[in-house]
Amino acid sequence: MPICQNCENEWTWIQSIAAFKMKCPHCGEKQYETTKSKKRRSWLDFLPLAVFPITVLLDLNLWAALVTITAVIIASFIFHPFILKLSNEQEPFW
């Protein structure tokens, strides 16, 4: 789970999902996602697109493919807070 770099309090899973503005729910300071965390998250974001060719290769019908891709999207949403790492300063992506 993400830890605020200002007050060092750990965010809960719900707080991590609800933190679209990336403000610490404990101290109110703005936090930024680290570059390493962004790169890991980009793999999670890409995963549903990577699953689609697999469903085609396995010759799954349309509904099975949609259910599989939806499950992957939900799984990536669930695991996002475990990948999220925070920083006090915004880091460049590269």
Secondary structure, 3 states (H helix, E strand, C coil): CCECCCCCCECCHHHHHHCCCCECCCCCCECEECHHHHHHHHHHHHHHHHHHHHHHHCCCCHHHHHHHHHHHHHHHHHHHHHHCCEECCCCCCC
